[in-house]
Amino acid sequence: MNIYKFTALLVLTTFLMGSSFAIVKLGLPYASPLLLAALRFILAGIMMAVVVLALKRPHPTSKEGWMKILTIGAFQTAGVMGCIFLSLRTITASESSILTFTNPLLVVIFATIFTKARYRLYQWCGVFLGLIGVTITMGMQIEGKIGILFGILSAVFWAIATLLAKKWGVSFDTWVLSAYQMLFGGLLLLMASFVLEQPFFTVNVHSVSILLWLSIFSSIVQFAGWYYLLQNSDPGKTSAFLFLAPFFGVLTGWVLLNEPLKPSLVVGGLFIIAGIYLVNRNFTAKSNKNIRGETLNDSI
């Protein structure tokens, strides 16, 4: 791939990943968190489902296949996104993005425990740096903010979804899996909204614009761009640049929401970014069947 095209697409996709936190924060005055998340992914899922049906992409032919997609959607969309949207009620977009994007560090830990995967020493150094970064970032703020817990849970759910997608994803067409896991996850979020909150959505130009941006650009365009990068370049080297996403999360939180760049946030964020880079940097063209290369198709 042309280096200029690669760089532009890489910056665009990671920007859309990271900036979605600030965009969600802008939308919360107009909608309850779980309902906003549900509408985002139901809309995105329907649009993608129409596309994969029109293109006649191969769909699951068994109940078991559909249940696997539903399970991935429950963790990846309902679990991850529900926790992100809830976290943004009480913590900043910068903090939420940093916590959520610690998921590659958790993948290493969970994969080692549950799948007996083996990682190199510098990947474990990356995990260690990332955990130090989380401690620095949140160390001065452990005053009972529920948003911190939701931010950590979003990373946990994403790591679990990553391992499930690694195990089951090869059985499905990537676009079909993405479309229906978003749709199923969105429907689960809709049910959760009516059970766990008092749902509301204020219809105006701002709220509709935010919802469309989240559904089209932060979901479909971001997914399509990232998937294209993984398919047309070395997935390992591409995944190493995932550290740009929390960087853009902090940057857009500062620009769009006037969130302060506290020293603990900056220093801790740099540790986490370094950790993410080390964890992903190992995956090269020598081994294309790897956790990050296979599963980043289901990004935020």
C-alpha positions in Angstrom: 0.0 0.0 0.0 1.2 3.5 -0.8 2.8 5.0 2.4 0.7 8.2 2.1 -2.5 6.3 1.7 -1.6 4.0 4.6 -0.7 6.9 6.9 -3.8 8.9 6.1 -6.1 5.9 6.6 -4.3 4.9 9.8 -4.7 8.4 11.3 -8.3 8.6 10.2 -9.3 5.2 11.7 -7.5 5.7 15.0 -8.8 9.3 15.2 -12.4 8.0 14.8 -11.7 5.4 17.5 -10.4 7.9 20.0 -12.6 10.8 19.2 -15.8 8.8 19.7 -15.4 9.2 23.5 -15.7 13.0 23.3 -18.5 12.7 20.8 -20.5 10.4 23.1 -19.9 12.9 26.0 -21.4 15.6 23.8 -24.4 13.5 23.2 -25.2 12.6 26.8 -27.2 15.8 27.6 -29.6 14.8 24.9 -30.0 11.1 25.7 -29.6 8.5 28.4 -26.3 6.6 28.1 -27.6 3.1 27.3 -30.3 4.3 24.9 -27.8 6.4 23.0 -25.4 3.4 22.8 -28.3 1.2 21.7 -29.5 3.6 18.9 -25.9 4.0 17.7 -25.4 0.3 17.2 -28.9 -0.7 16.1 -28.6 1.9 13.3 -25.1 0.9 12.3 -26.0 -2.8 12.5 -29.1 -2.4 10.3 -27.1 -0.4 7.7 -24.3 -3.1 7.6 -26.8 -5.9 7.6 -28.5 -4.4 4.5 -25.1 -4.2 2.8 -24.1 -7.8 3.6 -27.5 -9.1 2.5 -27.3 -7.1 -0.8 -23.8 -8.4 -1.4 -24.9 -11.9 -0.6 -22.1 -12.5 1.9 -22.2 -15.9 3.5 -24.4 -16.0 6.6 -24.4 -18.6 9.5 -26.5 -21.6 8.6 -27.0 -23.0 12.2 -28.4 -21.9 15.5 -25.0 -22.4 17.1 -23.4 -20.0 14.6 -26.0 -17.3 15.4 -25.6 -17.9 19.1 -21.8 -17.3 18.8 -22.4 -14.0 17.0 -24.9 -13.1 19.7 -22.4 -13.9 22.4 -19.7 -11.8 20.8 -22.2 -9.0 20.4 -23.1 -9.3 24.1 -19.5 -8.7 25.1 -18.1 -6.5 22.3 -21.0 -4.2 21.7 -23.3 -4.4 24.7 -20.6 -4.9 27.4 -17.9 -2.7 26.1 -20.0 0.1 24.7 -22.5 0.0 27.6 -19.7 0.4 30.1 -18.1 3.2 28.1 -21.3 5.2 27.8 -22.0 4.8 31.5 -18.4 5.7 32.5 -18.7 9.0 30.7 -21.4 10.2 33.1 -18.8 10.6 35.9 -15.4 10.7 34.4 -13.8 12.5 31.4 -13.6 11.3 27.9 -9.8 11.3 28.3 -9.9 9.0 31.3 -12.5 6.7 29.7 -10.5 6.3 26.5 -7.3 5.6 28.4 -9.0 2.9 30.6 -10.8 1.3 27.7 -7.7 1.0 25.5 -5.8 -0.9 28.1 -7.7 -4.0 26.7 -4.6 -5.2 24.7 -2.8 -5.5 28.0 -5.6 -7.6 29.5 -5.7 -9.8 26.4 -2.1 -10.9 27.2 -3.0 -11.7 30.8 -6.3 -13.5 30.0 -4.8 -15.4 27.0 -2.0 -16.6 29.2 -4.4 -17.8 31.9 -7.2 -19.3 29.8 -5.6 -20.4 26.5 -2.0 -21.0 27.6 -0.7 -18.6 25.0 2.9 -17.6 25.3 4.2 -14.1 25.0 7.7 -12.5 24.8 9.4 -10.7 27.6 9.0 -7.3 26.2 5.3 -7.9 25.8 5.1 -8.5 29.5 7.1 -5.4 30.0 4.4 -3.6 28.0 1.7 -5.0 30.3 3.8 -3.9 33.3 4.2 -0.4 31.9 0.5 -0.2 31.1 -0.5 -1.2 34.6 1.9 1.5 36.0 0.2 3.9 33.7 -3.3 3.0 34.9 -2.1 3.4 38.5 -0.6 6.9 37.8 -3.6 8.0 35.8 -6.2 7.0 38.4 -4.1 6.9 41.5 -5.1 10.4 42.6 -8.7 9.9 41.8 -9.8 6.8 43.7 -12.6 8.6 45.4 -15.4 6.3 44.5 -16.2 7.5 41.0 -18.3 4.7 39.5 -17.1 5.8 36.1 -13.6 4.4 36.8 -15.1 1.0 37.5 -17.1 1.1 34.2 -14.0 2.2 32.3 -12.1 -0.8 33.7 -15.0 -3.1 32.9 -15.1 -1.9 29.3 -11.5 -3.0 28.9 -12.3 -6.4 30.5 -15.3 -7.0 28.3 -13.2 -6.0 25.2 -10.4 -8.4 26.1 -13.0 -11.3 26.5 -14.6 -10.4 23.2 -11.2 -10.4 21.6 -10.5 -13.9 22.7 -14.0 -15.1 21.7 -13.5 -13.6 18.3 -10.1 -15.2 17.9 -11.7 -18.6 18.8 -14.9 -18.3 16.7 -14.2 -15.5 14.2 -12.6 -17.7 11.6 -15.9 -19.5 11.1 -17.7 -16.3 9.9 -17.4 -13.8 7.2 -15.9 -10.7 8.9 -18.4 -8.2 7.6 -21.4 -10.5 8.5 -19.9 -11.0 12.0 -19.4 -7.2 12.5 -22.9 -6.3 11.2 -24.9 -8.7 13.4 -22.8 -8.5 16.5 -23.4 -4.7 16.4 -27.1 -5.3 15.8 -27.5 -8.0 18.5 -25.5 -5.9 20.9 -27.5 -2.8 20.2 -30.8 -4.7 20.9 -29.4 -6.0 24.2 -28.4 -2.4 25.1 -32.0 -1.3 24.2 -33.4 -3.9 26.6 -30.9 -2.8 29.3 -31.9 0.8 28.8 -35.5 0.1 29.7 -34.6 -2.0 32.7 -31.6 -0.1 34.2 -32.4 3.6 33.4 -35.1 6.0 32.5 -34.6 6.2 28.8 -34.9 9.5 26.9 -33.8 11.0 23.6 -34.2 14.7 22.8 -34.7 15.1 19.1 -32.9 18.1 17.7 -30.2 18.9 15.1 -27.4 18.4 17.7 -28.6 15.0 19.0 -29.4 13.6 15.5 -26.1 14.8 14.1 -24.2 13.2 17.0 -26.1 9.9 16.6 -25.5 9.8 12.9 -21.8 10.6 13.4 -21.4 7.8 15.9 -23.3 5.3 13.8 -21.8 6.0 10.4 -18.3 7.5 11.0 -17.4 6.1 14.5 -18.8 2.7 13.7 -19.1 1.8 10.0 -16.4 4.0 8.5 -14.0 3.3 11.3 -14.5 -0.5 11.0 -14.2 -0.5 7.2 -11.0 1.6 7.3 -9.4 -0.5 10.0 -10.3 -3.8 8.3 -9.0 -2.5 5.0 -5.7 -1.6 6.7 -5.4 -5.1 8.3 -6.1 -6.8 5.0 -3.8 -4.7 2.8 -0.7 -4.3 5.1 1.2 -6.2 7.8 -1.6 -6.6 10.5 1.0 -6.8 13.2 2.8 -3.6 12.3 -0.6 -1.9 11.8 -2.0 -3.0 15.1 1.1 -1.6 16.8 -0.3 1.9 16.0 -3.4 1.3 18.1 -1.6 3.5 20.7 -2.8 6.5 18.6 -6.4 5.9 19.7 -6.1 6.8 23.4 -3.9 9.7 22.3 -6.7 11.1 20.1 -9.1 10.3 22.9 -7.2 12.7 25.2 -6.6 15.2 22.5 -10.3 15.5 21.4 -11.4 15.6 25.1 -9.2 18.6 25.5 -10.2 20.3 22.3 -14.0 19.6 22.2 -14.8 19.4 26.0 -12.1 21.6 27.5 -11.0 18.7 29.7 -7.8 19.6 31.6 -4.6 17.9 30.7 -3.6 16.9 34.3 0.0 15.8 34.8 -1.2 12.4 36.1 -3.3 11.9 33.0 -0.4 12.8 30.6 2.3 10.8 32.4 0.0 7.8 33.0 -1.3 8.0 29.4 2.3 7.9 28.0 3.0 4.7 30.1 -0.1 3.1 28.7 0.6 4.1 25.1 4.1 2.6 25.5 2.6 -0.6 26.9 0.1 -0.9 24.1 2.9 -0.4 21.5 5.1 -3.1 23.1 2.3 -5.6 23.4 1.2 -5.3 19.8 4.7 -4.8 18.3 5.5 -8.5 18.4 2.9 -9.4 15.8 4.6 -9.3 12.4 4.1 -10.8 9.0 5.8 -13.9 10.2 2.6 -14.8 12.1 -0.6 -13.4 10.6 -2.8 -15.7 12.8 -2.5 -13.6 15.9 -4.9 -12.2 18.5 -4.6 -8.5 17.5 -4.5 -9.1 13.8 -7.6 -11.2 13.8 -9.8 -9.3 16.2 -9.3 -5.6 15.9 -12.0 -5.7 13.2 -14.4 -5.2 16.1 -13.0 -1.9 17.3 -15.0 1.0 19.0 
